[in-house]
Each structure stands twice: as structure tokens, then as C-alpha cells.
Amino acid sequence: MSAEVAPGPAPEPAVPFGQFIVKVHGHCNLACRYCYVYEGPDTTWSTRPAAATPEVLERTAARIAEHARAHGLSALSVVLHGGEPLLAGVVALGRFTDRVRELVPAGCAVQATVQTNATLLTAERLTALARHRIGVGISLDGGRAAHNARRVYRSGRPSWPAAVRGTRLVRERFPQAYAGILAVVDPTLDPVGTYESLLALGPPALNLLLPHGNWTRPPPHWSADRPVYGRWLSAVFDRWWDTGRRETRVRLFEECIGLLLGLPAATEQIGLAPFATVVVETDGSIEQADSLKSAYDGAAYTGLDVFRHSFDEALRHPAIAARQSGAAALAAECRACPLLTVCGGGQYAHRYRAGHGFGHPSVYCADLQHFIRHVAGRLTAQVAPAPVSPVSHEGHSP
């Protein structure tokens, strides 16, 4: 396997990884119809063990600590992922998280989160997760059954009843563990209605993700002529902005505002910040972000693993180095665009075209331009000085 890498020099020195996505379980209890991992072009999941062994998890914890020590990290993030990570059992999740915290240098804070579809959440499991200081991030497409029609069990039975039950349990009984909701945008749904339905589930934060697609496999309902997704996001932004942003944090919106104000970005979706996330699969393989699996079979492959290689070696991998080279790795059209520092070329996986690699603008280029300009317009209107009223000279001598 070989990755199609966009050209561009790696920065010196490389930016250390700050987020470690660990696949504790490689299978899922759902069969979401749009899943890019199990329904997409990549098939590597089918050749790997269902669950990470204790040996893989122990070695992963040691490698994370080694990386933290080598770079003097004061904080890092561990995301327990899958598949559905709760299939690995909360005992294994807690033991691994505790082990990472034991091994990292003193003074390095470890934020641990499990990203789950919420169907397996129970009071007993949530109590155990809370005991090990593991937050709970939930994946839903909206706050109503109709919004989640594509998120089904393998039998075709809807997962919504179990998912909403688990989500409400977190919100009502374990609010301190509630990390937020991750939702994939569906432009066929009413944007404001979808957003308000998610608000009803009380998330402290919301992350809106564009569905993975590229120039070879365009996203569903995508149009080359109309910014379908950009308009959807703009409508939700207006609803969020007009209420004073008090109801919840929306990561994409906050990042866009920050970038427009000249602040650095911390998201894969927009901005030019070096990519600092790495994935460990159930067999110990070190890979790039899962989103690349939407491009082609083996796109996330590096040939590295936690038994034989350090995360510093992963930083030197050509594909990862290219993702840390900023504007140098982008298409000429992107480098010439006035929105470059905000858009950043969009998400890496969305730039792919078969036979030509990732050296293209995002397939969402028109959508991102529409959304960013819309946010800029609202921000400008908010901070523009009020017009000065003319001074009246009535009653005064000239």
C-alpha cells in the first residue's frame, strides 16, 4: 500500500501529536448506511482483530508517554474510538486510560473521551467511566428519530430509542462527563430544526461535520453549482449567533470566528494549523486520520506500529509530514485565495481525486467560501462602529 501524498516540505521541527485516537474495538453494533469506514472503499478493518489486546493497549500507553516525555507535553488528548468502543468493555477502557495517566510525565494532563453511538450506555457503565475520568462524546445525526433513520442495527431496526435513552442518561445523571455531540450534516434536513433538536439533548458542545466525500466520490446531495452545505451551515450559524451563543458551543463556528480574527485553529476542518492527530488501530498499527479511508483502500496506511516504531517516527512519515507543511501542500488555487488562512484548503480527505492525490481544493470549496464569507459578514456587522449622528448647532452662534 502507498499513500498519494501532496507535495510540500515538512516544517522543522515537526509539531508533536497532541491527540491520540485509539481503536479499542474495531467492530460496531450499528450498520449506519453512510459509514465511510465499513461502507466506504477502505477494507483494512476486515483484516484486523475485533478488539485491541492488552498487549497492544499497554504498548500504546507506553508510546504515548514516550512522546509526551520527548516533547515536554503539558497536556494531551486520548480518544477511545472504534467501531463502537464500548464493545471493548468499560474495564478495558478504564484500565488503559489509567495506564496512560500513570506513565506520562508528572504535570502532563490527560483528557480522555470515549466516542460512542450511545446505544450501550447504562448507569453502571457511566459510573465506571466517570470513576476513570473518561468523558462521553456522542455521535448522532439530530435530536429526533427521523434525523437518525440511517443509523440502524444490522437487522435494520432503528437505533434511535437506545441512543436517545443513553444520551439523556448522560445529560441528566452524569452531566460532568458529557463532552458533547458530534453530528454529520444532512442538507436534506431543516438546518434550524436539526440544530434545535440537538439543543434539546443539552450538549455542552456540538461539532458539525461535513460528510466525507471527494472529487471522485462527491458527497451526497452535493452540487458543483450551488453551495448546498454552505447555506445549511450559514442558516445554523445565524440561529446560533442571534441567540448570543449562550445555548452551546459549536466548534466549527468558534474556529471560523477565531481564524477570521487572526487566532490559530485547532480543527481539521479549516485553518492552516499543522495536523497533530494520530490513530492506533486494534492491531497496533499507527495510521493517519480515519477520514482518509473515504478516499481509497489503504489511504491511512503508514507501515508503522507501536511495537516497532515511536510516534516520532510517525511524524517523519511523508504523508504526515505533508499534512504539517501548511500552505505549501495546497493547490495553487488555494494558495492564491484570499480566504486561505481561514479555509486552509478544507479537510485533507476532501481534496482527493483518484490518480492525482490530494493536491486539489476541497470538494467543498464553494460551500466553505459561502460559509466563511457569511460568518465574516455577520462578524463585521457586529463589530462595525455605530454611525455618528450629525452634531446639531441649533441655538449656537456660528
N, C-alpha and C positions, 0 to 999 in steps of 0.2 A: 504494500500500500504506500502511496505517496500523496502528500497534500499539494494542492495547487496554491502556491504562495504568491502574494502580491509583492512586487519589487519594493525595495526601500531598505536603507541601512538601519541597523538596530541602534538604539540610543546607548550611550556609555555614561555611567553604568546602567544596567537593566534595572527596572523597578521591581522590587521583590513582590512575590504574591502576598496578598492580604486576605484573600478569600479562598477557602479550600472546600470544594464540593465533593463530598464523599458518598459514593453509591453504596449504601449499606445493604440494599436489596435491589436486584436488577429486574424483577418482575412487578407487575401491577395487578391489583384486583379489579381494575376497571379496563374497559376497552374503548376509550374515547375515540370517536370516529375520525378526528382530525390529528391524532397524536403523531408528531413528527419522529418520535423515537421508534415506536412499534409499527407505525403505518407508513413511514417515510422510506427513502431509498437506502438508508443505512441498515445493515443486518447484523452488525457486530454484537448486539445484545444477545442474539440467539446462541452464540458460541461461548458465552461466559457463564460462570456459576450463578445460580439464582441469588445467593447471598454471599456477602463478604465473610471470609473465615476469620476466626480470632487472630490468626497469624497475619492476615492482610491488614486488619484493623490495628494491631499492635505496631506493625512496621509503618503504617501510615501515620500513626500518632508520633512515632519517633522521628519520622521525616519532617513532619510539621514543626516539631520542637527544634529540630536541627536548623530549619530555615529561619525560624524566629530568632534563634540564637545568633546565627551567622549575620543577620541583618539588624539586630537590635530592635526587633519589632516591639512596640509598646501595646499593640492590640492586633487581633486577627479575628476572622470570622470563619466558623465551621458550619457548613450547611449539610445536614443529614438528608440524603436525597435518594431517589430511585428512578424508575419504578415507584412503588409505594413503600417508603422507608419503614412504616410501622409493621410491615410484614416481617421485618427482622426481629421484632420484639423489643419492648422498652428496656429490658435488662441489658441487651447488647448495646443499645443506643446510649444508655446511661454509663455503662462501663467504658465505652470508647471515649465519650466526652470527658469523663473524669480523668481518664488516662492522658488525654491531651493536656488538660489543665495541670496534671502532675508533672509532666515532662517539660513544658515550656518554661523559659527563664522566669524568675521572680519579677513581677512588675509587668508581665505581658498578660493583658486581659483577653479572655477567650469568649466571644459571643457565639453561642451555639443555638441553632434553629433547625427544627425538623420541618420540611416542606411536604405537606400531606394533602390528600384529597378529602380529608376529614371524615370519611365513612367509617373508619376504625377507631375513632376517638371515643373513649369512655372515661368516666370519672376516675377509675382505677389507673388507667394509662396516663391520664393527665396529671394525676397526683405524683406518679413516678417521674414524669418528665419535669415537673416543677421542682421535685426534690433534687434533680441533677441540673437545675437551672438551664433547661432547654426550652427555648421559645417555640411557638407554634405558628408557622406560616401556612395559610390555607389557599388552595387553588380552586377557584370557582369561576364560572363564566358570567354570573349575575346572581342576583338575590331571589330569583323566582324559578320555579320548576321549568317553565318554558325556556328560560335562558340556558339551562343545562341539559337540554334534550339530547345533545351529542355525547354527554358524559354518562355512559351506561356501563353496566356489568357485561360480562361476556355473553350472558344469556339474553342480553338486550333489555333487561329490566332497568328502569331508571335509578340512578344513584342519588338523586336529589333528596329523598326523605332522610337517608342516613347522613348525607353530607350536611344538610341544614341542622339536623339534630346535633351533630358533632360541633358545628360552628357555634351554635347557640350555647352549648355546654361550656365551650371555652370563654365566650363573651360573658356569660352570667356567673360562672363559678371560678374561673381561672383567668381573670382579666389581666393579671400581671404577666401571664405567659403569652398573651395574644400579640403576635408580631404583625399581623395584618393579612390582607387578601391579595392574591395575585390573580388577575383576570385577563384573559385573551380577548381582544377587541373583536366583536362581530358587527360589521357595519349594517347588517340587516335588522339589528335590534335598535329600538329607540335609544339614542345616546343618553338623554337626561333620565329617562325611565330606568335604564340599566344602572346608571350611577346611583340614583336614589334607592334602588332596590338593594344595592351593595351597602349603602349607608345604613340601611335598616338592620344590617347584621353587625353594626357597631365596630368596624375595623379601625384601629388606631392609625393605620397606614394602608394605602391602596397603590398597587403597581399595575398600570395598564400596559399590556404588551401587545405589539403588533404580531399577528400570526406569521410564522416563519414561511417565507417564500423567497424566490429569487427570479432572475430573468429567464431561467429555463423552466422553472415551475412557479409561475406567478401565484400570489396569494389568492384565496377565494374572494370573489366579488371585486377584484382589483380592476382598475381601469387606467389605461395609459393616457386618457384624455381628461379624466375628472379625478380630483383628489378626494376620493370617497372616504378614505381613512382619515385624511387631514381634516375634513369637515366634521367627521364624527368626533374626533378628539377636541376640535375647537368648540363644539357645542357643549361638551362636558366641561371644558375649561371655563367657559363663560358661567356655567352653573356654579362651579367651584369658586371662581373668582368673585362672583357677585354676592356670595354669602360670607365674604370675609375670610375664607379659607379656614373657618373655625371647626367644621364638622370632621374632617380627617385630613391627613397629609396625602398628597398624590405625588409620588416620586418623580414621574416624568415632568409634571408641571413645575415642581420646585426646581428641578435640574435645569429646565429650559430657562426659567427666570434667572437663576443664578448665572448661567452662561451668558445670557444677554447683558447681565450686569458686570461681566468680566471675571466671575468666580470660576474655579476649576470644577469639572464634572466628576461624578462618581458612579456613572451608569454606563452600561454597554450600549445603550440605545442611541445616545447622542454625545457630542463633545469629542475632544481630542486627547483626553487623559489616557495614559498608557493602560492597556488591559492587564489586570492584576489578579485574574481568577484562574484556577487550575482545577481539573477534575481527576479524581481517583476512582476507577471502576472496580467492580466487585472482585476481579482477579488481581487487583493491584496495579493495573495499567495506569500510567499517567497520560491524560488526554487533554485536549483543548475543550472549549465550551461545547456543551451538548447541542447548542443551536446549529453548529456546523453540520450535524447529522442530517439536517434538512437539505443539504446541498448534494452530497453524493456518498456512496458507500465508502467508509473509511476516512471521511474528511477530517475527523477529530483525532486520527491516529498519530502518535509520535514515535512509537517503538520503545518507549521508556516505561519503567515500572519501579515501584517503591522498593523492591528488593535489591535492585542493581543500580539504581540511579537516584540522585538527590534532586530536589526541586530547583536547585541552582542549575543543574544540567538541563532541566526543562526550560528554564529561562533562556538558555542558549540555543534551543531548538529553532531552526529557521522560521517556521510558521508562527511560533510565539513571538520571536524577535520582530517579525514583520508587523505584528499587531501592537508592538510597543514603539514603532517608529513614527507615529503621529501622521502628519500631513504627507510625509514622504512616501507613504504606502498608498495614497489615494490617487484616484483617476485625475487626469489633467483638468477635467471639467470641475471636479470638486475643489481642487487647489485654486482655481480661478473664481470660485463662487464667493460672493460677499457674505454668505451665511456659513462659511467654512468653520469658523471657530465654535459656532453653536451646533450645527448639524454634525460636523465631524465625519461626514460620509455615511452616517447612519450605521446600523448594526452590520458587523462584518459579514455574517452569513447571508444577508440580504443583497450583497453586491455580486454574488456568484453568477457566472454564465458558463455553461458547460464548454469545455475546450479552451476557455480564456481565463479561468481563475476568478479572483476576487478584485481585480483592478478596475472596477466599474463603479459608477454611482449606485446608490441603493435603489432597488426596485421601487422603494417608497419615496424616491426623490421628490416628486411633485407633492406628495402628501406631507412630507416633512417641511418643505418650503411653505406650503399653505399654513400649516400649524404654527411654525416658528414666526412667520410674519404676523399671524393673528395674535399670538401672545405678545409680540413686540408692540403691536398697535395698542393692545389693552394696557400694557405696562407704560407706554409713552403717555397715553391719555391720563393715567393715574398720577404720574409724577410731573406732568407739564404744569408750569406756573399758571395760576388763575389770571385771566386778563385784568389789566389795571384800568379801573374806572377813570374817566377824564376828571380832572380837578375842576370844580366849579369856582369861578371868580366872581360869582354873583355877590354884590354887596361890598366888593373891594375896589379900591381905586386902581386904575391901570398903572 
